[in-house]
């Protein structure tokens, strides 16, 4: 995703044309967390809903409000459900900013930044709730019939847990 930052810095951001924006996005994302400092792969499954508000498009901060639920497996089995105490679920609220990059066909590919904040529940006994903060950068490959593929890299932090990054690929239905 450093590539996306470089492109944005070199060519600048331009608004996404109105014909590529949608009112609602239902997304499903599958991927892997890489816990720091050990780089252990862990499952990350995400489902959410986003809504584009017309009045937000004039602001540089964001144009789509998102709510999402994430299940993460931090246990010894990586991509399979493990015993309580090693799994987390996160409910988050985000503000996504969609943009295109000069010299890239914005009808086929757009980019986004996505800060999120929420609550993570670690399944220890008793359940431990922690503040979650994440920031993602990604690309959206637009497909026919109001669908798209998302490719994302994000930096995440949960209070009392080491930071970690997440690499995700997802499918979106826009309506």
N, C-alpha and C positions, 0 to 999 in steps of 0.2 A: 503494500500500500504506500510505501515511500514514493513509488512511481506516481501515484495519484497526486501526492503533495507537490512533487516536482512539476507535473503538468499544470496544476493549478497555479503555481508560482510563475511559471514561464509564460503561460498563455492567458492567465486571468480567468475570472469566472464570468460567464454570461448567463442570463436568465434562461431557464428551460422554456421552450415555446409552449404556449397554452395548449396546443393540440396533443402534447405528450403528457400533460398532467391529468390526474384523475381525482375523483372525490373520495374514494375509499380503496384501501389496499388490505387484503387478507394475506398474511405471509406465514410460511413455514420454512424454518431454517435448521439445517443439520450441520454439525461441525465438531471441532475439537478445541478444547482449552489446552493451553500449554502453560502449566503452573510454573512459576518462577520460584527459585532459581534452578530447579532440577529438570525442567523441560519434559515433564511427564505428560503424555497425552491423556485427556479426559473427555468424555462425551459431553456435548452441549446441544440440547434440543430446544428450539424456540418457536413459539407461535404467537401471533399478534395481529392487531388491527390498527390501521392508520387512517386518518381523515385529513384531507387537505382543506384548509380554510382559506378562502379567497383573500380576505383582508390581511393574512400573514405573508402573502407572496411579495409584498412590497418591502418587507423587512429582511435584512441580511442574516438574521439569526436562524430562521426556519420557516417552513411553510406547511409542514405536516405534523400533527400531533399523533403520537403513537402510544399504545398500551400493549404490553407483551408479558408473556409468562415464559420462563426459562427453567428447564430441568437440567441440572448439572450433576454428573457423577464424579465425585472426587475420591472414590475408593480404590481398592486394589485391582479391580477388574476392568478399569478403563472405560470401555463402551457398554458394559453390562451393569444392571442394577446391583448394588452391593448393600451390605448391612447398614441399618440405620446408624447415623453418626458420620457418614461419609458422603451423603448426598445433600444437595441444596435445591431449593426452588426459589425463584426470584420473580417478583412482580415489579414491573418498572413502567415509568412514564417517560416519554422522550419527545424531542422536538427535532425533526429531520429537516434538513435543507437540501433540496434537489437542485442541481446545477449541471450545465453542460460546459465542455471545454472547447475552446476554439479549435478548429480543424478536425473535430471528431463529429461524425454524423449523429446529431442529437435525436434523430428519429429512431435510431438503432441502439445507441448507448448513451446513458446519462450517468452522472455521479452523484454521490450524496455524502453529507456528514451527519452524524447522529449522536448527539449527547443524550444520555439517559440517567435517571436517578430512580432508585426504588428501594425495596426491602427484600433482603435475602434471609431465608429461613434455613438454618443448618440443623439437620435432623438428629442432633444429639438428644440425650434425655437429661433435662428437658430441652425442648426445641430452643435454639438460640437465634434471635432475630438481629440482623446487622444491616447498617446502611450500605447500599450498593451505588456505585457511580461508574459509568462506562462511557467511552467515546469511540464510535466506530466510523470508519471511512469505507466506502464501497463503490462498486459499479453496478449498474442495472442494464442488462441486455434485454431489450424489448422484443417480445415475440408476438405472433398474431393472436387475435381473439382476447385482447386485454390481459395477457399473461406476460410474465417476465422472470428472468433468472437474476438473482442477486448474488454478488460475490463480495464478501466483507472481511475486514480485519479490524479487530477492536482491542482496546486497552481497557482493562477492568480492575476495579479495586473494591474490596469489601473490608470494612473496618475489622481489624484484628486478624486478617488473612493476607498473605503475601499477594502482591499484584500478579495478574496473569493476562495473557493475551488470548484471543479467540479467533480462529479462522472458520468462517462459515460459508456455506453455499445454500441458497434458498430458492423457493418457488413462490411467486406472488400472483394472485388473482385480483385484478382491479375491476371495480364496478362503480 
